[in-house]
Amino acid sequence: MFLDTLLARNPELVDTAATLHRRGDIPPDTYVMDLDAVETNAALLAAGAERHGLTLWFVVKQLGRNPELIRAVARHIPAFAAIDAPEARTLHATGARAGNLGHLVQIPRRALPEMLAWRPETVTVFDLANARAVSDAAGRLGFRQDVLIRLEGAEGTVYPGQEGGVPLTALDEFAAAAERLPGVRIAGVTAFPCLLCDRETGIPQATPSFELAIKARELLIARGHRDLKLSAPSATSMASLPLLAERGATHGEPGHSLTGTTPLHALDPHQPEKPAYVYVTEVAHTLADGRPALFGGGFYPRAHIGNALLPRSGALLPVRDAPAENIDYYRLLDPPADPGSTQAGDTALLAFRTQIFVTRSTVAVVAGLASGNPRLTGLYDAQGRAL
């Protein structure tokens, strides 16, 4: 999906990743991350948000919750939106500030005292039961916690496994009950996804769920609430910041733009964010019909993979589709025109959309590419633990 853009915009990363694998410094099934590019992208997004009067909370699930990358991003975007409790703990331990907890996954009740003690800016609640739990925990800690109300997504737009939220038709009733809770204050609204990239052009566009969030904020204003936040996550990038500002959002949540890998970046190599990772694996064996099999572990069902580059021979081979319900022990390529152009142990490089935290991959961080002095600074698992 991103291989052409990566080769055009960050060939140094491609060369360095191939060298690291060839030398045996990294195993197959490794994402190689360009630390310099990630930090440059974060600085770019921070400056762009400031120009548009927006605040950013960064997201790192797609980066493998990596401490080196977290620190690099937090130097420019200090606060995070954590997807779930384990991610929140990693981010907090690395020194970043809690911007929004409960973003896609509600905070388990037994974890609330620990996490509210960090004094997050906001906590997202999906229903009244979770709002009560936050209120009780904050009250015991002696303060009142700001909460964002998660709106139930527009019909037909909710991803399976991400259901939940307050229906717009029930918001007035919900707000009336939440206003009586002593340990929380309604601070705004959110929904997901609020922006999506057009399939044909890659250009970010507002979704019906964004419109629901706008209407929800208007309803809360009519109830007397002021200075309300509207966090509008998904597809936050340099290209979408003007749209967020125009629609009245106060917060964006950049994730894939930190690595230059939104769908727009696949179609437009001239986007300002630089592609910052490459997936490295190797040929494990070749089938009797000539199809090379690559070691798997890091392939993501929504990856939209196109081709694999085999640097030893220069072969560029299409990647075969594989059912999402199967474990990716291997991934097959089309047979090469020259059977001798691939052999077991050959490096294979791919660039596609991923969520590293749901893989079993290794993450290798490389610094110094921007200055021409690349060095491997660390190896980590997909949850950010040093290996």
C-alpha positions as CSV (number, residue, x, y, z in Angstrom):
1,M,0.0,0.0,0.0
2,F,2.8,2.4,0.9
3,L,5.8,0.9,-0.8
4,D,6.0,3.3,-3.7
5,T,5.6,6.3,-1.4
6,L,8.2,4.9,1.0
7,L,10.7,4.3,-1.9
8,A,10.2,7.8,-3.2
9,R,10.2,9.7,0.2
10,N,12.4,7.6,2.5
11,P,14.8,5.3,0.5
12,E,17.3,5.6,3.4
13,L,15.0,3.7,5.7
14,V,14.6,1.0,3.0
15,D,18.3,0.6,2.6
16,T,19.0,0.6,6.3
17,A,16.3,-2.0,7.1
18,A,17.6,-4.3,4.4
19,T,21.2,-4.0,5.8
20,L,20.1,-4.6,9.3
21,H,18.3,-7.8,8.2
22,R,21.1,-9.0,6.0
23,R,23.6,-8.6,8.9
24,G,21.4,-10.5,11.3
25,D,20.8,-7.5,13.5
26,I,17.0,-7.9,13.2
27,P,14.9,-11.0,12.7
28,P,12.2,-11.6,10.1
29,D,8.8,-10.1,11.2
30,T,10.2,-6.8,12.3
31,Y,8.9,-3.3,11.8
32,V,11.8,-0.9,11.4
33,M,10.8,2.6,12.6
34,D,12.5,5.8,11.6
35,L,12.8,7.8,14.9
36,D,13.8,11.0,13.2
37,A,10.9,10.9,10.8
38,V,8.4,10.2,13.5
39,E,9.6,13.2,15.5
40,T,9.7,15.5,12.5
41,N,6.1,14.5,11.7
42,A,5.0,15.2,15.3
43,A,6.6,18.6,15.2
44,L,4.9,19.3,11.9
45,L,1.5,18.3,13.2
46,A,1.9,20.3,16.4
47,A,2.7,23.4,14.5
48,G,-0.2,22.9,12.1
49,A,-2.6,22.4,14.9
50,E,-1.5,25.5,16.6
51,R,-2.1,27.5,13.4
52,H,-5.6,26.2,13.3
53,G,-6.4,26.7,17.0
54,L,-6.6,22.9,17.7
55,T,-5.2,20.8,20.4
56,L,-3.8,17.3,19.7
57,W,-3.8,14.1,21.7
58,F,-1.4,11.6,20.1
59,V,-2.2,7.8,19.7
60,V,0.4,5.1,19.6
61,K,-1.3,1.7,19.2
62,Q,-0.1,1.5,15.6
63,L,3.5,2.2,16.7
64,G,3.6,-0.8,19.1
65,R,3.4,1.4,22.2
66,N,7.1,2.0,21.8
67,P,8.8,4.1,24.6
68,E,11.4,5.7,22.3
69,L,8.8,6.8,19.8
70,I,6.5,8.0,22.6
71,R,9.2,10.2,24.0
72,A,9.9,11.6,20.5
73,V,6.3,12.5,19.9
74,A,5.7,13.9,23.4
75,R,8.4,16.4,22.9
76,H,6.0,18.2,20.5
77,I,2.6,16.8,21.4
78,P,2.7,16.4,25.2
79,A,-0.6,14.7,25.8
80,F,-2.0,11.3,24.6
81,A,-5.3,9.6,24.0
82,A,-4.9,6.0,25.3
83,I,-6.8,3.3,23.5
84,D,-7.0,1.0,26.6
85,A,-5.7,0.6,30.1
86,P,-2.4,-1.2,29.2
87,E,-1.6,1.4,26.6
88,A,-2.4,4.2,29.2
89,R,0.1,2.6,31.6
90,T,2.9,2.5,29.1
91,L,2.3,6.0,28.0
92,H,2.2,7.3,31.6
93,A,5.3,5.4,32.5
94,T,7.2,6.9,29.6
95,G,6.4,10.4,30.9
96,A,3.7,11.6,28.5
97,R,0.7,13.4,29.9
98,A,-2.8,11.9,30.0
99,G,-5.1,13.8,27.7
100,N,-8.0,11.4,27.2
101,L,-8.5,8.0,28.7
102,G,-11.3,5.6,27.8
103,H,-11.0,6.7,24.2
104,L,-12.0,3.5,22.4
105,V,-12.0,1.1,25.4
106,Q,-13.6,2.0,28.7
107,I,-11.4,2.0,31.7
108,P,-12.0,-1.1,33.8
109,R,-13.5,-0.1,37.1
110,R,-10.7,-1.5,39.3
111,A,-8.2,0.6,37.3
112,L,-10.0,3.9,37.8
113,P,-8.4,4.9,41.1
114,E,-4.9,4.3,39.6
115,M,-5.5,6.2,36.4
116,L,-7.6,9.1,37.7
117,A,-4.8,9.8,40.2
118,W,-2.8,10.8,37.1
119,R,-5.3,13.7,36.7
120,P,-6.1,13.1,33.1
121,E,-7.6,16.1,31.2
122,T,-10.6,14.0,30.2
123,V,-12.1,10.6,30.5
124,T,-14.5,9.3,27.8
125,V,-17.6,7.6,29.1
126,F,-19.9,5.4,26.9
127,D,-22.9,5.2,29.3
128,L,-24.3,6.3,32.6
129,A,-22.9,3.3,34.5
130,N,-19.3,4.2,33.5
131,A,-20.0,7.9,34.3
132,R,-21.1,6.9,37.8
133,A,-18.0,4.7,38.2
134,V,-15.7,7.6,37.2
135,S,-17.7,10.0,39.6
136,D,-17.3,7.6,42.5
137,A,-13.6,7.0,42.0
138,A,-12.9,10.7,41.5
139,G,-14.9,11.6,44.5
140,R,-12.9,9.2,46.7
141,L,-9.7,10.9,45.4
142,G,-11.1,14.3,46.3
143,F,-11.7,16.0,42.9
144,R,-14.2,16.3,40.1
145,Q,-13.2,14.6,36.8
146,D,-13.9,16.2,33.4
147,V,-15.6,13.6,31.1
148,L,-16.3,13.4,27.3
149,I,-19.6,11.8,26.3
150,R,-19.0,9.3,23.6
151,L,-21.9,9.4,21.0
152,E,-23.2,6.2,19.5
153,G,-22.0,6.2,15.9
154,A,-24.3,6.8,13.0
155,E,-26.0,3.7,11.7
156,G,-23.8,1.7,9.3
157,T,-20.6,3.5,10.4
158,V,-19.6,1.6,13.6
159,Y,-16.8,-0.9,13.3
160,P,-17.5,-4.3,14.8
161,G,-15.9,-4.6,18.2
162,Q,-16.2,-0.8,18.8
163,E,-19.9,-0.6,19.6
164,G,-21.2,1.7,22.3
165,G,-22.0,5.3,23.2
166,V,-24.9,7.4,24.1
167,P,-27.5,7.7,21.3
168,L,-28.2,11.3,20.3
169,T,-31.9,10.8,21.1
170,A,-31.0,9.8,24.6
171,L,-28.4,12.5,25.2
172,D,-30.7,14.9,27.0
173,E,-31.7,12.3,29.5
174,F,-28.1,11.1,29.9
175,A,-26.9,14.7,30.5
176,A,-29.6,15.3,33.1
177,A,-28.5,12.3,35.1
178,A,-24.7,13.0,34.7
179,E,-25.2,16.6,35.9
180,R,-26.3,15.2,39.2
181,L,-23.1,13.1,39.7
182,P,-20.9,14.9,42.1
183,G,-17.5,13.5,40.9
184,V,-17.7,14.4,37.2
185,R,-18.2,17.4,35.0
186,I,-19.4,17.2,31.4
187,A,-16.5,18.7,29.4
188,G,-17.5,17.8,25.9
189,V,-18.3,15.1,23.3
190,T,-16.6,12.7,21.0
191,A,-17.4,10.0,18.4
192,F,-15.6,7.6,16.2
193,P,-14.8,7.7,13.4
194,C,-15.3,11.4,12.8
195,L,-13.2,11.6,9.6
196,L,-12.4,9.0,7.0
197,C,-10.3,9.1,3.9
198,D,-12.2,8.8,0.6
199,R,-11.5,5.4,-1.0
200,E,-10.8,6.9,-4.4
201,T,-8.9,10.1,-3.6
202,G,-7.7,9.5,-0.1
203,I,-8.9,13.0,0.9
204,P,-10.3,13.2,4.5
205,Q,-14.0,13.8,4.8
206,A,-16.4,14.2,7.7
207,T,-18.6,11.3,8.6
208,P,-22.2,11.2,9.8
209,S,-20.8,10.5,13.3
210,F,-19.0,13.8,13.2
211,E,-22.3,15.5,12.5
212,L,-23.9,13.7,15.5
213,A,-21.1,15.0,17.7
214,I,-21.7,18.5,16.5
215,K,-25.4,18.3,17.2
216,A,-24.6,16.7,20.6
217,R,-22.5,19.7,21.6
218,E,-25.2,22.1,20.5
219,L,-27.7,20.2,22.7
220,L,-25.3,20.5,25.7
221,I,-24.8,24.2,25.1
222,A,-28.5,24.6,25.2
223,R,-28.5,22.9,28.6
224,G,-26.1,25.6,29.8
225,H,-22.7,23.9,29.4
226,R,-19.8,26.1,28.2
227,D,-16.3,25.7,26.8
228,L,-17.1,22.2,25.6
229,K,-14.5,20.1,23.9
230,L,-15.2,18.2,20.7
231,S,-12.6,15.6,20.0
232,A,-12.9,14.3,16.4
233,P,-10.6,11.3,16.0
234,S,-9.6,9.2,13.0
235,A,-7.5,10.4,10.0
236,T,-6.0,13.4,11.8
237,S,-3.3,14.7,9.6
238,M,-1.9,17.8,8.1
239,A,-4.5,17.4,5.3
240,S,-7.4,17.1,7.8
241,L,-6.5,19.9,10.3
242,P,-8.3,22.6,8.3
243,L,-11.5,20.5,8.1
244,L,-11.4,19.8,11.8
245,A,-11.1,23.5,12.5
246,E,-13.8,24.5,10.0
247,R,-16.3,22.0,11.6
248,G,-15.6,23.3,15.1
249,A,-13.6,20.5,16.5
250,T,-11.3,21.4,19.4
251,H,-9.1,18.3,19.4
252,G,-7.6,15.9,16.9
253,E,-5.9,12.5,17.7
254,P,-3.1,11.8,15.2
255,G,-1.9,8.3,14.9
256,H,-1.0,7.1,11.4
257,S,0.0,10.6,10.4
258,L,2.9,10.3,12.8
259,T,4.3,7.6,10.5
260,G,3.0,9.1,7.2
261,T,0.7,6.1,6.7
262,T,-2.9,7.4,6.3
263,P,-4.7,6.2,3.2
264,L,-4.0,9.7,1.7
265,H,-0.3,9.1,2.0
266,A,-0.6,5.9,-0.1
267,L,-2.2,7.9,-3.0
268,D,-0.3,11.2,-2.7
269,P,3.5,10.9,-2.0
270,H,3.7,14.7,-1.7
271,Q,1.8,14.9,1.7
272,P,4.0,16.7,4.2
273,E,4.3,13.8,6.7
274,K,7.2,11.4,5.8
275,P,6.7,7.6,5.8
276,A,8.5,6.3,8.8
277,Y,8.3,2.5,8.9
278,V,8.9,-0.6,6.8
279,Y,8.1,-4.2,7.5
280,V,11.0,-6.6,7.1
281,T,10.7,-10.3,6.8
282,E,12.4,-13.0,4.7
283,V,11.7,-15.9,2.3
284,A,11.1,-19.0,4.4
285,H,10.6,-21.5,1.6
286,T,9.2,-21.9,-2.0
287,L,6.2,-23.9,-2.9
288,A,6.3,-26.5,-5.7
289,D,4.5,-24.1,-8.0
290,G,7.1,-21.4,-7.5
291,R,5.3,-19.2,-5.0
292,P,7.7,-17.8,-2.3
293,A,6.4,-18.0,1.3
294,L,7.4,-15.2,3.6
295,F,7.6,-15.5,7.4
296,G,4.5,-13.8,8.9
297,G,3.5,-12.5,12.3
298,G,3.0,-8.8,11.4
299,F,0.4,-8.9,8.7
300,Y,-2.8,-7.0,9.5
301,P,-6.2,-7.9,8.0
302,R,-6.9,-4.3,6.8
303,A,-3.3,-3.8,5.5
304,H,-4.1,-3.4,1.8
305,I,-0.7,-4.9,0.9
306,G,0.4,-4.5,-2.8
307,N,3.9,-5.8,-3.4
308,A,7.0,-7.0,-1.7
309,L,10.5,-5.9,-2.6
310,L,13.4,-8.4,-2.5
311,P,16.5,-6.3,-2.5
312,R,19.0,-9.0,-3.4
313,S,17.5,-9.5,-6.8
314,G,15.5,-6.3,-7.1
315,A,12.3,-8.4,-7.7
316,L,9.0,-6.7,-6.9
317,L,6.4,-9.4,-6.4
318,P,2.7,-9.1,-5.8
319,V,1.5,-10.3,-2.4
320,R,-1.3,-12.9,-2.4
321,D,-4.4,-12.1,-0.4
322,A,-5.0,-14.2,2.7
323,P,-8.2,-14.7,4.8
324,A,-8.3,-12.7,8.0
325,E,-9.5,-15.7,10.0
326,N,-6.3,-17.6,9.4
327,I,-3.1,-17.2,11.4
328,D,-0.4,-15.6,9.3
329,Y,2.4,-18.1,9.8
330,Y,3.4,-17.3,6.2
331,R,2.3,-15.0,3.4
332,L,2.6,-16.0,-0.2
333,L,4.0,-14.0,-3.2
334,D,3.3,-14.5,-6.8
335,P,5.9,-16.7,-8.5
336,P,8.8,-14.7,-9.9
337,A,9.4,-14.7,-13.7
338,D,13.0,-15.9,-12.9
339,P,12.8,-18.8,-10.4
340,G,16.4,-18.0,-9.3
341,S,15.5,-14.5,-8.3
342,T,14.3,-15.7,-4.9
343,Q,15.8,-18.1,-2.4
344,A,15.3,-19.0,1.2
345,G,16.7,-16.4,3.5
346,D,16.2,-13.5,1.1
347,T,15.2,-10.2,2.7
348,A,11.7,-9.0,1.8
349,L,10.5,-5.4,2.4
350,L,6.8,-4.4,2.6
351,A,5.0,-1.2,3.5
352,F,1.3,-1.4,4.5
353,R,-1.2,-0.1,7.0
354,T,-0.8,-1.8,10.3
355,Q,-1.7,-1.8,14.0
356,I,1.5,-3.2,15.5
357,F,-0.1,-3.7,19.0
358,V,-2.2,-6.6,17.7
359,T,0.8,-8.4,16.0
360,R,3.5,-10.6,17.4
361,S,6.2,-8.6,15.6
362,T,9.5,-7.1,16.7
363,V,9.9,-3.4,16.5
364,A,13.4,-2.0,15.7
365,V,14.0,1.7,16.2
366,V,16.6,3.4,14.0
367,A,17.9,6.9,14.7
368,G,20.2,9.1,12.7
369,L,18.7,8.6,9.2
370,A,18.2,12.3,8.9
371,S,21.9,13.0,9.4
372,G,23.1,10.1,7.3
373,N,24.4,8.2,10.3
374,P,21.8,5.5,11.0
375,R,22.1,3.4,14.1
376,L,19.9,0.8,15.7
377,T,18.8,2.1,19.1
378,G,16.7,-0.8,20.4
379,L,14.6,-3.8,19.8
380,Y,11.1,-4.1,21.4
381,D,8.1,-6.4,21.3
382,A,4.7,-5.2,20.0
383,Q,3.7,-3.9,23.4
384,G,6.8,-1.7,23.8
385,R,8.8,-3.9,26.1
386,A,12.6,-3.9,25.4
387,L,14.0,-7.2,24.1
